[in-house]
Amino acid sequence: MSDQIDLFGEQFQKIVANVETVIQGKREVIELLLLALIAEGHVLVEDVPGVGKTQLAKSLARSIEGAFHRIQFTPDLLPSDVTGVSVWDRERREFEFKAGPIFANIVVGDEINRASPKTQSALLEAMEERQVTSDGTTRTVPLPFMVLATQNPLEHEGTYPLPESQLDRFMMRVVIGYPERAKELEMLDTHGIRSTFFDLEPVATVSDVDALIDIARGVTVSAGVKNYILDLVEGTRLHPDVLLGASPRSALFLQRLSRARAASRGRDYVLPDDVKALTRPVMDHRITLRPEAQMRGETVGVVIDGLLARLAVPGTTSRIAT
């Protein structure tokens, strides 16, 4: 197992470094995206335009020699525009399925909350089941498979907010944010004439990613760490400022991501630090605060940080530190 873990860490860092030649100064975000791919999850990004969301996904897809598609969500987008449609072939006298853009290893769903709820559901069904059913035939999407969905802030016109049940299907939510001034100056030098994306070469294959997924599944999670995850999830449900706490799915996602993070750092076992590092991205979009807490200026991030500070790590005598 140690040889496999060493291979995992080497391959993981090679992919991250390759993507970082295009997306500069955002190593942590790149790592989170790759962890989500290895943990077989999907990512939601709510951020301002122009910070490199699509370029990040394209660079990751090219680095693993995977197929990439982008879907621009609009109010008139139909479910078949996402999943595909059957077209009558006059020569063969039968229907032929024309696959939609969902059939790729990495799919960017741009401005997902501009489409109707029916179209949103078509995307989310493919995310959950990793398959598409059309005219009674079920077709699986390529593996590995990840959707990176972006959404506008809800105050923008023409948006359909995602309900909590659909938000919960995303493994994590990340914020890319603006780069630091030094990195932005570096971007002017490296991207000023020609984007470095065009010079990007693959450093792995989708088969390599499949191998990383298998290795991550074998990482050990002790009973103490599992209870730590459950204590954290339960803490969000019992918090006096929280109206809707984290779901059981969030505990599963947190465990899967923690396995991948542990392997990326050369370990075949999960530490509480792995869980702590991933709690905010996994929990942030799953928790709804009570109106009175929002009026006081409380935020979900403050609630999560407070829980992490008070929750005893495995090996201590009490679950909630005083």
N, C-alpha and C positions, 0 to 999 in steps of 0.2 A: 504493500500500500504506500510506503514511503516513496518508492520510485515514481508511482503514479502521481502523488502529491507534488513532487518536485517537477514533474512534467507539466502538471496543471499550472503551477506558479509561473514557470518559464513561458508557457504558451499564453497565459493570461496577460502577463506584462508585455509580451511582444505585440499583442493585438492593441492594447491600450496605448503603447508608445507609437504605434503606427497611426492610429486615429488622431493622436495628439499632434502629429505633424500638420494636420489640417485644422483641427479645433484646438487652438492654443490657449493655455491657461485654465483649462477646465478638466483637469485630470480626474477630479473626484466625480464629476458628472459622467465622464466616459466610463469610469469603473462601475458606477451604479447601473448604467445602461447595459454593460456587458454582464454584470451579475444577474440582472433581470432576465437576460437572454439565456444564461446558463441555468437559472432557476425556473425556466419555462413560464415566465410571466410577461405582462404587458405594462407599459409605462404611459402615464398621463403627464403632459407638460402644459402648464398655464404660464405663459410668459409673453413678453412684448415681441413685436416683429423684429427680424433682423439679427437675432442673437445666435443663429446657426442651428436651429432645431432640425431642419431637413438635411442640411449638410452633415450634421452629426450622424444621422441615421444612414445616409448614403455612404459615408466614410466607413462606418462599421460594417455595412453590407459588403463593400468592396474589399475590406480587410480580411473577411472570411470567405471571399469568393462566392457570396450568396446573391440570390435574386432580390431586387429592390423595386418596389412600386410605391407611388404616391397617389393618394386620392384627395382631391379638393372637394370638401363637403360644401354643398350649396343647398338652398331651400328646395330646389327642384330635382335634387339627386334621388334616384330610385334605388330600392334594394338590389335590383338586378344590375345596376351600374357598379355595384360593389362586388357581388358574388358571381355574376356571369349570367348568360342567357342562352337558351337553345334556339338555334337558327335552322330553318329547313334547307337542306342541301338538295337541290333539284336533280343533280346528276346521280347522286347515291340514293335519292328518294327516302331520306331519313333525316331526323333531326340531329344536328351536330352541336355539341356544347362548346360555346365560346367562353373560356375562363375569364373571370373578372380580375381586377387588380389585387384582390385579396389573396390570390395564389402567388405568393412570394415568401421568401424567408423573413424579410423585414419590410413592413408596410407602414407608411406614414399616413395617418388620417388627419389631414389638415383642417382645422376649425370644425371639429366634429360636432359642436353644438350649434352649428348653422343649419344642419340637416334636420329633417323631420324625425320625430321619435321612431317611426317605422323603419327608416333607413339606419338610424343609430342601432336599433335592435338587430338588424341584419349583420352589422359589423360585430357587435358584441356576441352574437350567437357563434359566429366563426371563431372569435377569440376563445370562447369558453369550450366549445366542442372540438375545435381544430378540424372542422369539416364543414362542408356546404352541401345542403340537400336541394336539388333542383329537378323538377319533373319526376319525383320519386326515386332519383338516383343520388346516392351519397358519395361525395368526393372529398378526399382528405387534402388539406393544404400541405405544402412542403414543410419538412421539419429540418432544422429548428425553425420556429415561427414566433415572431414577436410583432406586436402592433405598438407603434409610438403615436399616440393621439395627442393633438394639440387642441386647445380650446380658448376662445376669447373670454375675457372677463365678462361676467354676466350683465354688466351695465351697458354693454354694446348692443346696438339695435339688431334685431333679426336673430336672436339666439334662443335656443331651446335648452334650458338647463338640464343636465343629466341627473336623473333621480339617484337617490342613495344606493338603490339596488344595483344600478349599472356602474356607478362610481366604484363600488366594492369589488368589481371584477378586475380592476387595474391593480397590479401588484404594488405599485408605488407611484407617487407623484414627485416629480423633480422640478426644480427651478434652475434654469441655466444662468440667467442674470447677465449683466454687463461685465466684460472683462476688466481687469485692472489696467491702469493707464500704461504701465510698462508693456504689458502683453498686447494692448491695443496698438501701441506704437510699433511693436514687433510685427503685428499683422499688416500695418501699412507697408512695411518693408517686404514681407514675404508674399502678401496677396495683392500688392498694389498694381502689379502689371498682369499677373496670371495666377489663378488659384492653384495652390499646391495640390488640390484634389485630383487634378488631371494627371499628376505624376505619381499618385498613390498606387502601390502595387499590393496584391494580396500577400499576407504572411501566414494564412491558415486557410483551411477549407471547412465547409459545413460538416464534413465527416469528423474533422478535428473538434468542432464544437460539440457534436454528438458525444464524442469521447469525454470531453470535459463535463458534460451533463451527467454521464454515467459515474464519473469519479466523484462528483459532488454529492450524488445520491448516497455514496458509501461513507460519507463523513459522519462520525459518531456525534450524537447529541445525547448527553447524559440526562438522567431523570431530573437532576437538580436544575439544569438549564431549561428543560421542558417546563418544569414548574415555574421557573422564573418568567418564561414567556406567558404562561397562563395567568400568573399573578399580575403581570403588566396589562394584559388584555382585560382581565376582570377589574383592575383598578380604574380603567377608563369608564367602565359601566357603572361603577359605584361612586364615582366622583360627583360631588354635589353641584358642580357647575356644568356637568355634561348631560345633555338631553338624550343623545344617541351615542352609545359607546362602540368600541371596535367589535367586529364580528368574529365568529370562529374561523372564517376564511383568512382573516388577517393573521391569526396565530400560525396557520399552515404556511402562509406566505413568508412570515418572519423566520420560521424555522428553515424553509428551503433557501432563502437568501443567506441566512447565517451559515448554512453549510457551504455555499459557494464562496462566501467571503473568507471563511476559515481556510478552505483549500487554496484560495488565491494568496494567502499569507503563509503557506507552507505547513499547515496543520491538518491532521486528519480528525480533529475534534473541535467542537464549537465552544467558545468562551463567552461569558456574559458580555464582554466588550464587543463581540460581534453583534449581539442582539441590540445593545445600546446604540451602536453606530448606525443601525438600520431602522430604528424605531420611528424616527421622525418621517422619513420618506414613505414608510409603510402605513403609518397611522394617521398622518396629517389630514388626508382627504376622507377619512372614515368617521371622524368624530364631529358631532354637532353640539355646539354649546347652547345652553339655555339663554333665552332672550335677555334675562336680567344680568347674566354674566357678560354677555356681549355689550350691554349698556355700560357696564363698569369698566369696559376696555380690556377684558380678559381675551386671550387668544388660545387657539388649540396648541400652539407651540409651547406656551407657558405651562399649560396643563400637563403636557407630555414631559417636559423638563422637570416639573415638580414631582411627577410620579417616579421618574428615573432617579431623582435625588433621594426620595424617601424609601424606595423599594430596596430591601436587603438583597444582596447578591447571594447566590448559592453558597452554603457553608456557614452562614450566620444563623443565629438562634431564632430570630423572628423574621417574618416575611416583610413587615413594614417597619422601617427604621424610625425611631423616635427622635 
